[in-house]
């Protein structure tokens, strides 16, 4: 496989990077730029920030995040499996069954830790 087959892709990548920088420079030159303390302050629902920027977060937040990742990974792997299900045969069904079993163990762990109960 010759590298000249990838030349159009390289040209498109370089053009997109150049266009990005050109747009940023033009917007910086011609766009309004008058920073004030109010404009550069972090936005928190239209209210003035209260307290420090970093606060302690409940462990439940992390459990919900792990639950989201658990099901996100499940969908990423199950959708391609569903497309080629018939070609994989019984072996593919067994491997996917093992995968779903591992994810079910993760779901049971989350359930026992109380991440599914919202207060």
Rosetta blueprint (number, residue, H / E / L):
1 X L
2 X L
3 X H
4 X H
5 X H
6 X H
7 X H
8 X H
9 X H
10 X H
11 X H
12 X H
13 X H
14 X H
15 X H
16 X H
17 X H
18 X H
19 X H
20 X H
21 X H
22 X H
23 X H
24 X H
25 X H
26 X H
27 X H
28 X H
29 X H
30 X H
31 X L
32 X L
33 X L
34 X L
35 X L
36 X L
37 X H
38 X H
39 X H
40 X H
41 X L
42 X L
43 X L
44 X E
45 X L
46 X L
47 X E
48 X L
49 X L
50 X L
51 X L
52 X L
53 X L
54 X L
55 X L
56 X L
57 X L
58 X L
59 X H
60 X H
61 X H
62 X H
63 X H
64 X H
65 X H
66 X H
67 X H
68 X H
69 X H
70 X H
71 X H
72 X H
73 X H
74 X H
75 X H
76 X H
77 X H
78 X H
79 X H
80 X H
81 X H
82 X H
83 X H
84 X L
85 X H
86 X H
87 X H
88 X H
89 X H
90 X H
91 X H
92 X H
93 X H
94 X H
95 X H
96 X H
97 X H
98 X H
99 X H
100 X H
101 X H
102 X H
103 X H
104 X H
105 X H
106 X H
107 X H
108 X H
109 X H
110 X H
111 X H
112 X H
113 X H
114 X L
115 X L
116 X L
117 X L
118 X L
119 X L
